[in-house]
């Protein structure tokens, strides 16, 4: 019988074996509900960080091995025979204060010289001599200033005939013909919404408070719509460059879409990152089905690695285009973090997390030492491969009975079902171990949707994807989006439609600016504090 069918104690079966079966079913259901309750409470009230502090008895051994590798990769410099060395005893030194933030040299400087009064300058019947200066630096903010530029083109005509009218050619002052807004004002609106996550009504009011000019929101939407026409050409070239890389990160994130008749529904922004982690592409689709990645990944070369979270919608694309599937190690680890949170077989879950943490210590070591792809691959073959073997042994032999519906059972099944994909990072040194970069890119979208809340139309979602692709690619390459857009938009305005714009993508623009070479990737901002 089924438990809901029982209305009183008399409805329960008298057979002990049947009662045991019912009791076991109830215990499994109760445990499943308890796990879901714990995870729901954590999602609503708990911390979002997945950082774990775990005692690792094998950390010392692993660190010693990595230190040995570091000594082998950095041989000591030969010493000259006549050099004398003095052994300096160890001592404690006060930590140097970080000091104030550095002020750029190109910032405008205004000097204010403050002299003492004439009475203070007199002493002992003579005038005091200057012996030094006391200097205090203060950084001041000048509020935004709006100017009305009026371009006057006088007309000249011949006084003897009617055909000799002359007027100067209009200057190119904006990529939008006959628009009232200047280039910098339109870029300000665009970046305020898509870079700094302000909804249009706040931008509208900010402009009014600064200038007493009231631009309607429909007018500002028109500016964004006009900008996206030439920028879409740039994004298409970025997609071509992205697919030329050896691997692609892929992930998706929901956005709220306002419907016409059926009301709001959930749409999705699909995100792809690649080309040595220098290009990010946002692709707006109104479904989470397999058609979305299948249409985007078309023309991707066979054998390209695709890093995902093993979501089923990517499977058709992988099979159709002969891509090599990889799975994110962070997603695998997250399954065991959730299993540890619910408390059932917590010690085992923490042991798996600790083993995965050893993989990341090796990756951090390789990054810190700036190892080449070949050196990183050799390090992975020597150490990471053994750690993965140990991890699989632990997964196959947990040492306790598994309930497939439990969190720990689902975590183990997730890891074993995608084990071949999880091992793929050992095939090349340039391959990523996880999809963290793609999730960091999605953070730009996640912050924005808390402010602008909804997408009003499908065309609006596509325009948002174009601008997010440009802005996020600029951030990945430490490019100031305002500087890039101010230059490229004016060049696109005079670039014929049948002419390539491959040289105007953020990566190629940066390369041209730096003598044909890409600088080392550094954070756009000094720090996040």
C-alpha positions, 0 to 999 in steps of 0.5 A: 500500500501507499502511505497517503492511502492510510487514514487511521492506524487500522489501515496500516498492514499487520505484516511486519515485513510490509511495515518495515518496507513502509518505514524504510520508505518514510525514512528515505523520504524524510531524509530527502526532504531534510536535505532539501530543507537544509540546502534551501535554508542555506540558499536563503540565509547562508553565506554564498562562498564555497570556500572550505577550511579543511585540515589536510594531512597530505598538504605538507607532502604535496607542498614539499613536492612542489617546492622541489619542482620549483628548485628544479625549474629555477637553477641557481646562478653560477657564482664567481670565485672571488665573491665574498658572502656574509651570512645575515642572521634572520630578524623581524621587520615591521610590515611596510605600510601600503600608503595612499593610492598613487595619483596618475601623472597625467591628472590636471594639477592646480597649485595653490601657494599660501604665503604667511602675512607680512607681519609673520615674515618679519623677525629680528628686523629682517625678512625671513628666508625660505627654508622649505615647503609643507605640501598637502595633496587633495584630489577634488572632483569637478562635477560633469559639465554639459555644453551645447555645441552649435555648428554653423555652416554659412551659405555662399552664392554667386550674385550673378547666377543661381547655381553657384551656392557653396556650403562647407561639408558637415563635420562628423561629430557623432556616429548618429546622423542628426542626433541631438546627443554628442558622442560622449553623452551617448557613451555615458548613457550606455556605460551607465546602464550596461557597465555600472548597472543603472536603470534608465530612469536613474540615468535620466534623473542624474543628467537632469540634476547635472544639466537641467536637460530632460531626455526621455527614456525612449530617446535614450533607448533610441541612442542605444539602438542606433549604437548597436547597429555598427557594434553588431558588426564588431561582435560578429568578428569577435565570434569568428575569433572566439571559434578559432581558439582551442577551447570555449567556456560555455554557461547560461544564466536566466533573465526576466523577460516581460511578455506581451500577453502571457506575462513575464517569463524566464529567458536566458543569456548564453555566455561563451569565453575563449581565444586565450580567455580574451573574448567574451560573447553574450548570446540572448535566447528565449529558451534553455533548449539545445537550439541555443548552443547549436545555433551559436556553435555552428562552424566551430572547428571539429576537435574544439574543447567545450567546457560546460557544467554538463548541462544536457542542452550542450550534448547535441552540439557536441555530437553534431560538431564533433566537439570534445566535452569537458566538465567544470571541476568547480561544479563537481566540487560543488556537489560534494560541498552541498553533500557536506552541508546537509551533514550526511556522510560529511567526513567522506564529502570533506575528504573528496573536497580535500582531494580536489583542493590538491588539484587546485594547489598544483594549478596555483603553483603553475600560475604563480611560477608562470609555467609554459603550457608544456611545463604545466602539462608535465606538472599535471601528468606527474602529480594531478594524474595521480590525484585523479586516480586517487579520487576515482578510487575514493568515489568507487569505494565510499565505504558505506551504503549509498542511497541514490536519491541522497545528496552524497549519492547524487554527488558520487553519481555526477562525478562518475558519470562525467569522469572522462570529461573531468579528466580532459584537462590532463590532455594539454597544458592550455586547457582550463580545469574549471569554468570559473572564468565564465562564471566571473563574466556572468557576474556582470549580468547578475549584478545588472539584473538586480537593478534593471530587473527585466528585459522588455523585448527580444530586440532589447535582449539582443542589444544587451548581449551586444553591449555586454560582449563589448564591455566584458571583452574590454574588461578581460583585456584591461581596456577602458570601455569609454576610450575604446567606444569613443574611438571605434564608433567614429571609425565605424561611422565611416567604414563601408558595410562591405568592408571588414571590421576585424581590426576594430575588435577590442583585442585587435584594437589593443594589439594595434595600440601596443605595436602589434603585441598583446600586453599581459592580462592584468586586472582593470582595477588596482584591487577590489577593496 
